[in-house]
Amino acid sequence: MTHPQTAIVIGAGVAGMATAALLAREGIRTTVVEKLPTYGGRAGNETVGGFRFDTGPSWYLMPDAFDHFFALFGKRTEDLLDLRPLTPAYRLFPEGEMPIDVTSGRTNAIELFESIEPGAGATLREYLDSAEETYDLALEYFLYTTFRSLAPFTQITGQYGKLARYLTEPLDRFVASRFTDTRLRQMLTYPAVFLSSHPARTPSLYHLMSHTDLTQGVLYPQGGFAAVMDALFTLAVDQGVEFRISSEVAAIEDGGVLLIDGQRLSADLTISAADLHHTETRLLPKEKRTYDESWFAPRDPGLGTVLVMLGVEDEIPQLAHHNFLFSDDWSDDFDAVFNGPVPSRPLGASQSIYVSKPSATDPGVAPAGHENLFVLVPVPADEAVGHGDMYRERASEQVERIADAAIQQIAQRCGVAGLDRRIVVRRTLGPADFAERYHAWSGGSIGPAHTLRQSAFLRGSNKSRKLDNLYYAGATTTPGVGVPMCLISAENVLKRVRDDRSSGPLEA
């Protein structure tokens, strides 16, 4: 292909804005087309009754990925975002046990593990050494790559045996063979949820995630992830990117896209940062599909969620910024989400839930004298679970019951007396909202699970095999889910356009 002059990016989420900024930096005239009336995609935000809620990501991990991306534009992260380190990184509320504050830093984590299980400190030291080594390998060979060349992998011949073991041994078994205490096991396996996956189906390769929270630390951008989206939007606009908001794509054509209103936009390149399933099965004609329904059928759409956003009167000192409420035996929680109905989970939802209290760090998210709570309840990726009331007059019955149960659980487990009576704002989102707003496959909230067959090059290519000018970016393609992965996916699109077959990040 001759050097492209124009590009259309579908979707103004993290990956869409990042991809557009990179292409425009290359001198390519780039237009972003977004169906919603604003940018941010799943990393959205809404203000209700004086409370500002992030409606998507809330954990700022892998700071090096952000630093690298911004450096490509000659920027420093600290010039764009006001990041605050969180202490503790999170608070764990184990069922039937006292709360545990988990503080980042190798020494802190090792001391905590040793205090809970004698001998676990030394074991964690080895575990974190392995997590860091695997993290570095992933950055160099598996994340910033399009998998078009095997040459980079010839450099890691001494690691093949170890990598094979990491890929075939599931994360839960990998952790259980090293630690006995349930709480410690949960601290090391909960990142599977960030990977939209079941710990029993997540390759232990992903124990590298413990390097991000326990070693690198957990940060919070003042203004929430809305501030991150603002930074990406400004960066793209500064590169000359044009945004067409409230413009939905009806079809992808050889030379551009067709909008819902019948207007055609032509370009040399089309990059879909929309959901891959929607792109392939709804926007492309059958003869132009790289991935059809038979490819998706045996695959795992990942995690669904019911999100509960609460504005609460008075302070809630019992909660830290990030909080986990874990069941003692959480196998039923994961079974309810990934395997179907479980008698012990009549609502069809997990009883291991996540609660964020951003008002612990950011006074701008709630009126004075109030707290802002964001509650994430894992549920099946199934539109039938229903929708919330953030964008509708009323929520579905199942979503309402799941929200009620979560509020009651927080009140009881965390000792927040009368929580339900102190709520002045309550809004919810369910899987049907994700399907409707983001065309999310099966109503999944994060993206396809990181199982073995959905990791690395098995996750699929970031370029169409049927249309030479069609590329993919975002959480539903390589390298995977999460904001840092979406930034990396944008860089990998640029590598494809340049025909760059190297592994590792681009030079800033």
N, C-alpha and C positions, 0 to 999 in steps of 0.2 A: 504494500500500500504506500502511495506517496504520502508525504507529511500532511495529516488532516488539517483542515482550516477551521472547521466548525464541529461542535458537539452538542448533543442534547442529553441531559441527565434527568432521569425520571426519579423524583423523590428528593425532598429537601430535608431529609434526616441527616444524621451524622455522616454516613457514608456518601450520601449525595452531595452535601456541601463540601466535604473534604475532597472528593473526586473532582468536582467542578473547579475548586480552587487550584488544584494541581494541574489540571488541563489548561486552565486559563494562564497559569504561570508559564506554560510551554508556548504560549502565543496562540492557543486555539480559542476561537470565539465560542464561548460556552453559555448555554441557556439551561436553567434548571426549571423543570415543570413539576408543580406540586398540587395535588388534589385538595389539600386542606387549606384553610385561609391564613395559615402561618407556617413558619419553618420549625424544624426540630423533630418532626416525625414522632417516633415512640418516646423520645426524650422531650416530652411536652411539658407544659405547665399551665395551671389555671388558678385564677384568683377568685375566691368565693368568700364574701362576708369579711374581707380584710385578711384572710388567710391565703398565702401563696403556696400552692401544692405543686411539687414536681410529680408528674404522672407516669414517670418511667424510671430510668436509672437513678440510683442514689449513692452508689459506692464509687469513689474515685481511686482506682487501683492502676497499677502499671504506669506510674508517673513518667517513666522513661519513654513510653510510647507517645505521650503527649508532648514531652520535651523535644523528641526527635521530629515529630510532625511540624510543630511550630518553627523549629530551627530551619526547616526546608524553605521557609519564607523569611529567614533572617530575624525571627522573633524569639524572645525568651518567654517561657510560660509565665514567669512572675510579672511580666509587663502586660499580660492579657488577663490573668486570673489571680484572685486573691485567695490563695490556698492556706487552709488551716489544718495542722496535724491534729488528729483526734486522739485524746487520751481519756478513757481507754479506747482502743480500736473498736471494741464492741463489748456488750455485757451479755452474758449467757445466763438464761434462766432454765436450768435443768429441772425436769419434773421430779418433785420430791426432794430437791436439794437446794442449798443456799445459792444465791446468784454468784457468778464469777466474773470479775473484770479481766478481760484479756488485753494486755498492753503490748503494742508492737515493739520490735527490737529483739534480736536473737537472745540476748542475755535475759531479758524479762520473760520471754516465752519459755526458755529452758528452766528458769527458776520456778515458774508457775507449774509446769509439767512435773517437775521433781517434787513440788510440795503436795501434789495430788497423788502421784504414784511413784514411790521410790524406785530410782533407776531410770525413770522415763526421761529425765533431763538429758542424760548422755545419749539416749536413743533419739531424742528429738534433735540433738546437735547433728547427728549423722543424717537424720531425715532432712533437715534443712540444708545441709551440705549437698545432698542429692537433689533437693528441690531447686537449689540455685544452679547447680550444674545443668540440670535438665532445662531450666528456664533459659539459660544462656544458649544451649544447643537449639532450642526452639526458635529463639530470635535469629540465630545465625543460619539455620537450615530449613525450618518448617513454616515460619509465619510470613516473612517477607520474601515469598517466592511464588511463582506461578506453576511450579512443578513441570516446566517444559524441558528441563535438562536434568540428567542424573549426575552430571559432573560434580556438583557440590557435595553429593553424598559419598563420593569416593574418598573424601577427606575425613570421614568419621568411621572408618573401617573398624577401629578398635572399640567402637561403641555399639556395634550391631547386636551383640548378644544381650547387652543391657537394655537396648531399645526394644528388642523383641519381647523381652520379659515385661517391660513397662506397657507394651501394647496389648499383651494377652492376659495379664493379670489385672482384675478389676480393682478399682481404687479402694473399695470397702475391705476387700481381703488383704490388700497390700498394707493398709493401716492396721487392721485387726491382728496381723501377724507380729506387730511391733508394740502395740499398746493394749492394755487390758481394760482400763477404766472407760466406761461409756462416754463420759464427758470429753475425755481426750480424743477418743475416736471421732466424736461428732465435730470437734473443733477442726479436725483435719479432713473430714469428708464433706462438710457442709458446702464447700466451694462447688461441688457437683451441681448444686441448684443454680449457681451462677452460670454453669455450662448447660443449663436446661436439661439436665440428665439425672438418671438414677445412679447412685454410687456403685451399685452392683453391675452396671453396664458401662460405666465410665472407665476407660483405660487408666491404669495407675501412672501413665505418662503425665497425667494432669495433677499429680501431687506437686508439680511445679507451682500451682496456685498458692500453696502455703508460703512460698517465697514472697509473694506479693503482699499478703496481709500481715504475716508474722515478722518478716524481715524488712521489706521496703516500707511498710507502714500504710496507714489509711489516712487519706486527706479529704478535706471537704472544701469545695469552691464556694466562697461567699456568693450568695445569690442562687445557689443550687446549680443543677445541671442546665437551668435556663441560662446561666452566665456562660457556660461552656458553649451552648448553642449560639448565643449572641457573638461570642468570639469567633466561631467558625463562620457565621454569616458575614460578619464584618470583614474577615480575612478574604472570603470569596468575592465580596463586593469590591474590595480594594484591588483585586486582581482583574476586575472588569466583568465578573459574572453577572448575567441578567437573570432575574427570578420572575417566573410567571406563576403567581399564587392562585389558588382556586381554579386550577386548570387540570382536569383529569385526562389521562391518556386512555384512549379506547383501543388502540392497536399500535403495534410496532411494525413498520414497513421497511423495505430494503434501504430507503434513503431518508429515514426519519421516523416521525410518529404521527398518528392521527389522534386529535383531541376529541373529547366527548361531543363538543359542539360542532364537529365536522371540519374544523380547521386542520390543515396539514402543516407540519413544521419539518423542514428538510435539514439534514446535517450529514457530514461525513462519518461521524461516530454517534452511536446511541449507547448510553450506559444506563442500565436499569439498576437502580438502587432500591427498587420495590421488591417485595417478597418474591422469591424465585418461583414458587409454585404458581402464583398469580401471573407472573411474567410469562412463564412457559405455557400454562394451560388456558389463559384468558386473553393475553395480548398478542400471542403469535398464532398464525394459522397452523393446522396440524402438520403440514409438510415442512414447516420451518422450526419445529420444536426439537431442541436437543434433549430435553427431559419431558417425557409424557407421563400420564397417570400411572402407567405400569412401573415407571422408575420410582415414583413417589410412594406407591401403595405399600411396599414392605418397610418403608422408612419411618422414623420416629419424629413427629413434629415437635417434640419437646414438651415444655411445661406450659400449662395455662395458669392464669392467676385471677383471683378476685382481689382488687385493690380497694382499700377502705381509707378514705382521707377524712380526718377528723380535726375540727377546731374545738379545743377543750378549755374551759374556764380553769384558772388557777394553775400553779406549777405542778409538775409531776416529777419530783426528784428521784423517784424509784427507777426511772428510765434514763439510760445514757443516750447518746446520739444514735448509735446502732445497737439493736437488741435482737436476740434470738430466744424464742421460747421453744425448747425441744422436748418431745416426748421421750420417755426413758427407752422404750422400744419403738423406734421410728420406722421400722420396716412396714408397719401397717400404713403409715403416712405415705411412703413412697409407692406402696402397692395401690392405694386408693387413687393416686395421681396417674400412675403409669400402667397399671394392670387391670383396672376396672373396679367395680364395687367391692367394698370390704365391710363386713358386718359391724366391725368396731368403729367405722367412720360413716355413720348414716347420712351425713350431709354430702358425702362424696368429695370431701376436701381434707387436706392435711391438717393435723392438729399441731404440727411443728410450723411455726409462723415467724415472720420477720416484722419488726416494728422499728421505724425510724422516727426520731424526734429531732428534726433539724433545728427547732427553736432552741435546742441546747447550745447551738453554736452560732446561729444566724438570727438575730432579733428581727430581721426584716420579713420573716415568714409568718409572723403572727402578731396580732395587736398586743400591747402591753398587758401583762397579767394573764396571758393565755399561752397554751402550748399547741403546737402543730404536730399531728401524728399521721404517719403514712404506714399503713398495715398491708403486708403482702401475704396472702393465703394461697399456697399452691393448690391447684385443682387440675383436673384433666384438660388437655387441649381439645375442647369440645364446645362448639358454639351453643349446644343445647343447655349448657350450664346457665346461659343467659347474659343479660346486659345489666349495667348499673344505671344510676340516675344522674351521672355527671352531664350527659348530653341528651337525656330523655327526662320526661316528666316523672316516671316511676321506674324503679328497678324491678327486675324479674324476681319472682318469689324465692328461688334457690339462692340467688346472690344476696338477697336481703337476709335470709336465714344464716348464711355463711358469715356475713358481716356481724350479725347479732352475736353469733357464737364466738367470733374473734374478740369482740369488745368484752364479752363476759370473761373470756379466758385471760385477757390482759388484766382485768380488774382483780381476778382471783389469784393468778400466778404471780403477779407483780405487786400485789397489795395496794392497788389504786382504788380506794373505797369510793363508791358512788360514781364511777366513771361514766356510766350511761346517763346519769342525771346532769353531768357537767358538760355534755356535748352540745355545742351551739351551732356547729356546722358539720354536716355529714354528707359525703358524696362517695359513690362507688363506681367501679368499672368491672366488667366481666369479660369472659372470652368472646362473647358476641360483639362487644365494642371493638376489640382488637381486629376481629374479622371485618367489621364494617368500616372502621376508620383507616386501617392499614392494610387491608386485604390479606391479613395474616392467615397463613395456611392452618386450617382446622381451629382457628381462634387461639393459636399459641401466642404467648406474650413476649418471648425472648428470641426464639428461633429454633431450628432443628437441634435435637439433642446431640451432644458430643459422644456418641458411641464409637466403637472402633470403625464401623463401616461408614461413619459420618464425620471422620476426622481426616485432616491433611488432604491429600489428593483424592481420597475416597469421598470427600464431601462434594466433589464436582469441580468442574473447571470454571474459571471466571470469564470464559469467552465462549460464545455460541459456536457450535460446529456447523450450523446451517446458515448463519448470516455472518459474513466476514466483518461487518462493522458493528456487531452487537457484543457488549461486554456486561458483566455483572459485578455489583459491589454490594456490601452490606452484610448483615448478620446471617442471612440465609445462604450465603455462599462461603468460599474460603476467605480468610482462615477460620472464621467462626463468630460466635456471639459476643456481645459486649462492646462498649464504646471504643476501647483501645483496638479491638479486632476490626471494627469498622474503619478506623483511621488507617490501619494497615491494609485493609482491602482496597482502599482508595489508592494507596501507593502501588499496590500490585496491578491495578488497572493501568496506571501510568507505565509500569514495566512492560506490560503487554503491548501497549501502543508503541513503545520504543523498541520492542523486540529485545528487551533486556532479560536474559535467561539466568542471571546471577541470583544467588540467595543472599539474604541479609539486607539491612536497610540501605537506602540510597545515601550517598554523600550529601551532607547539607551544603 
